């Protein structure tokens, strides 16, 4: 699965992550650094698996199973999809 931002969504990087703006409604969403990393990785054409692996490399920790990172990526994708911010990039 690859993702793309909906055509009327603008993304802006911030010191703490990313802001997504719906240019039609004026609503905006704030992603923390982890959420922004996941979204950037997926927008660059990586798979969910690749994004999970990237999180594990960026935030290694003792006792954190790889499945945890996959669950975190899936959660970000679900939230972005539910908000209507992303579409299938295929």
C-alpha positions in Angstrom: 0.0 0.0 0.0 1.3 3.4 -0.9 -0.3 6.7 0.1 -0.8 10.1 -1.4 -2.2 13.2 0.2 -5.6 14.2 -1.0 -5.1 16.9 -3.7 -6.4 19.7 -1.5 -4.2 18.8 1.5 -1.0 20.8 2.1 1.7 19.4 4.4 4.2 21.6 6.1 7.1 20.4 8.2 7.5 21.9 11.7 10.2 21.6 14.4 7.9 19.1 16.2 6.5 17.1 13.2 4.1 18.2 10.5 0.9 20.2 10.0 -1.7 19.1 7.4 -4.1 21.7 6.1 -7.3 21.0 4.3 -7.4 24.0 1.9 -11.1 23.7 1.3 -12.4 23.6 4.9 -9.5 25.3 6.7 -9.2 22.4 9.2 -5.8 21.3 10.1 -4.1 18.4 11.8 -0.9 18.2 13.7 1.4 15.2 13.5 4.1 14.6 16.1 7.6 13.6 14.9 6.7 9.9 14.8 3.5 10.4 12.8 5.3 12.8 10.5 8.1 10.2 9.9 5.5 7.5 9.1 3.6 9.8 6.7 6.8 11.0 4.9 8.0 7.5 4.5 4.7 6.3 3.1 4.4 9.3 0.8 7.9 8.5 -0.5 6.5 5.2 -1.8 7.6 2.9 1.0 5.4 0.1 2.3 3.9 -0.1 5.7 6.5 -2.8 6.5 9.3 -0.4 5.4 7.8 2.4 7.6 7.7 0.1 10.6 11.3 -1.0 10.1 12.3 2.7 9.8 10.6 3.4 13.1 12.4 0.5 14.8 15.7 1.9 13.5 15.0 5.5 14.5 13.7 4.6 18.0 15.4 1.4 19.1 14.5 0.3 22.5 15.0 -2.8 24.6 12.1 -5.2 24.6 10.1 -3.5 21.8 8.9 -6.1 19.4 8.8 -5.4 15.7 5.0 -5.9 15.7 4.7 -2.9 18.0 6.1 -0.7 15.2 3.8 -2.3 12.6 0.8 -1.6 14.9 1.9 2.0 15.3 2.2 2.6 11.6 -1.2 0.9 11.0 -2.7 3.2 13.6 -1.3 6.3 11.9 -2.6 5.1 8.5 -6.1 4.4 9.9 -6.3 7.9 11.5 -5.2 9.7 8.4 -7.6 7.6 6.3 -10.5 8.2 8.7 -9.8 11.9 8.5 -9.9 11.7 4.7 -6.4 13.2 4.4 -4.8 10.5 2.3 -5.8 8.4 -0.7 -4.3 5.2 -2.2 -1.2 6.3 -4.0 -1.3 3.5 -6.6 
